[in-house]
Structures are given as C-alpha cells and as structure tokens.
Amino acid sequence: MGNGIAHVFAQNGWEVALIDVSSDQLNKGLSTIAKNLDRQLAKGSINAENKDATLSNIKTYTSLAAGIKNVQLAVEAATENTELKLSIFKEMDEHAPADCVLASNTSSISITRIASVTSRPEQVIGMHFMNPVPIMKLVEIINGYATRQDVTSFITQLSKDLGKVPCVVNDYPGFIANRILMPMINEAIYSLYEGVAGVEEIDTIMKLGMAHPMGPLQLADFIGLDVCHSILNVLHEGFGNPKYAPCPLLTNMVLAKRLGIKSGEGFYSYTQGNKDLVVSSSFR
Ligand SMILES: NC(=O)c1ccc[n+]([C@@H]2O[C@H](COP(=O)([O-])OP(=O)(O)OC[C@H]3O[C@@H](n4cnc5c(N)ncnc54)[C@H](O)[C@@H]3O)[C@@H](O)[C@H]2O)c1
C-alpha cells in the first residue's frame, strides 16, 4: 500500500519521502512504482516525462526521523498491528514538524487510539486508500474523536487534488468500508461452511446477481484471509456483538496458513503465470 500511496502523491507533484525499516522493501516498492508507471505509459494515460518526474519526486529512507523531519503530511502505511502503529506514531510525533498532519492508512485500528499516543491528537486522521491505490478512486477519511475541522478539510481537498473521491466518516470499529464488507465476506464463508453452496456458485451469484466485479470469496483471497480475520476480530471486540465473530472455517484456514493469493492457496489456488480462477482442491 505504501508504494501505491507514494506513487499517487509523486505523480501529482508532491515530493515524497518513502520510509520503510527494510531497504529491500524500499527497492521492491520503487520497482513496483516503475512497473505501474510503465503500465500507465503503455495505456497512454501518462507520457515519459510524467514517469521520470514521478520517480524523481520520490526519495527513500530507512530512518523515520530523517525522512519525516521536513514534511507537511505523513501517511503511515506500516503492517496492520496496533502496538507497531502506536510506537510509529509516537516516533512520528517526536520528529515531524509541529504543524504536520499525521495520517494513518489503517483498515481497522481506532484513529482515536492512535491519536492518543501523540501530543497532537487534533492533527491525526485516517486516510484509508483502497488497493490498488493508483487505480481505486475512494479515500475513506476517518475523523478521530479530536480531529480538527481544518485538518479534515485539508485532507478532503488533498484527496480531490490527487484525483480521488473522499468520503468522511467517524471513528467507530471498521469505519464504513470494512464494517459493511467484512460481514458480507464472513457470511459468504459461513454459506460455504454450512454447505449451502460451493465456492464458484457463491462468487458467481454475487458477481452476476449483484454486479460485483469479484465474488466475496475471491475478494477475501485478494485481501488476505488473515487480514479479514483480524478485521472481524476488531469488529467483534469493538461492538461486543457475536454477529461479527469470524466463521470457524475462516479461523481454521488462517491457522493452516491458507491465506489466499499471498500464500498461493485460499478459496482458490494460485500458480504463477496462470490467470484462470481455480477452486482450491479443499473445496472441490
Ligand atoms: N493490503 C490492502 O489491501 C490494504 C488496503 C487498505 C489499507 N491497508 C492498510 O495499509 C497498511 C499496510 O498494509 P500492506 O498490506 O501494505 O502491509 P504490508 O505488511 O504488505 O507492508 C507493510 C510495510 O510496512 C513496513 N514496516 C513495518 N514496520 C515498520 C516501521 N516500524 N517503520 C516503517 N515501515 C515499517 C514493512 O517493512 C512493509 O514494507 C495496513 O495498515 C493495512 O491495514 C491495506
């Protein structure tokens, strides 16, 4: 997600400091950005000059303190782990300029909680981009309990300037996107678990019947079953309502490391070079 966010800002003329603890990840990020720019070039949506300008707007850092020291806005997109994000926000707060806005791309962690470890909770906000960032139009903007109105207006206008469509929501578990999406995915997994229908039938019904571009089981594989599982747990704990509890089949698949595309197997099987959707042998 970090490389997609850097790509979109840099393409729109922002100077970007791309920060990661791993220099391997930084190199991977830069090569993904270059590959995605080549795709845009081939489609004619940018020219060679735009590509060069975008790449030259990005500098990489493995030191957060060095990367963040002169920035107007920081968008955190590190691994989805509460303790990690809290420690990163403490560090960002310490090294970023006093007027810098601190945003998080978190899919599910409370913005109010993240803001509470900083000395500037009114300048902390959620800026939830969708995957893949250069293509997906939505930015879900999440106001923490203390977020100042002018900070929300700044991020809203900025999202429009990036060519995105912002939607502002309040900070409750799952915000809007995942509060609605995850129960649908969970229900699809329950339908499979209870033998109501097979993988292909469930996805085809939702694709053709509801005009969804991807069925919920394929989407779960794309997002990562571990990510779906952890967001459902956030909803379950946050609302205390059993309707959000992850389906036991999902829990088992996560324990068995059947995580979807990233592990090569989920509801479907993935082999490099094969673009056909093949239902996993566990569900045939
Ligand atoms: N993947 C998605 O579809 C998606 C969609 C929307 C939002 N998000 C959110 O975006 C964030 C990132 O997701 P992802 O899928 O790109 O995660 P990822 O685990 O693939 O990448 C996270 C990156 O963070 C780096 N990192 C870890 N600790 C760090 C630290 N202390 N300082 C700097 N960098 C650090 C890792 O090296 C890695 O490169 C998460 O909060 C996730 O919820 C993900």
The ligand as a Gaussian input file, in Angstrom:
#p B3LYP/6-31G(d) Opt

LIG

0 1
 N       -3.370000      -4.545000       1.555000
 C       -4.547000      -3.954000       1.399000
 O       -5.371000      -4.349000       0.566000
 C       -4.900000      -2.742000       2.233000
 C       -5.980000      -1.935000       1.848000
 C       -6.263000      -0.788000       2.591000
 C       -5.497000      -0.489000       3.709000
 N       -4.472000      -1.298000       4.070000
 C       -3.682000      -0.930000       5.256000
 O       -2.433000      -0.433000       4.821000
 C       -1.428000      -0.757000       5.776000
 C       -0.311000      -1.516000       5.094000
 O       -0.850000      -2.667000       4.505000
 P        0.018000      -3.576000       3.496000
 O       -0.875000      -4.643000       3.011000
 O        0.748000      -2.697000       2.534000
 O        1.069000      -4.178000       4.555000
 P        2.441000      -4.944000       4.307000
 O        2.653000      -5.737000       5.539000
 O        2.469000      -5.575000       2.968000
 O        3.518000      -3.761000       4.236000
 C        3.852000      -3.016000       5.370000
 C        5.235000      -2.387000       5.206000
 O        5.498000      -1.722000       6.447000
 C        6.859000      -1.882000       6.714000
 N        7.102000      -1.637000       8.141000
 C        6.920000      -2.465000       9.191000
 N        7.286000      -1.854000      10.333000
 C        7.691000      -0.609000      10.007000
 C        8.202000       0.510000      10.748000
 N        8.350000       0.446000      12.064000
 N        8.538000       1.618000      10.066000
 C        8.414000       1.695000       8.723000
 N        7.936000       0.670000       7.970000
 C        7.589000      -0.448000       8.604000
 C        7.175000      -3.319000       6.275000
 O        8.556000      -3.493000       6.070000
 C        6.363000      -3.411000       4.981000
 O        7.127000      -2.998000       3.863000
 C       -2.123000      -1.535000       6.895000
 O       -2.478000      -0.644000       7.918000
 C       -3.365000      -2.071000       6.198000
 O       -4.439000      -2.280000       7.087000
 C       -4.152000      -2.411000       3.361000

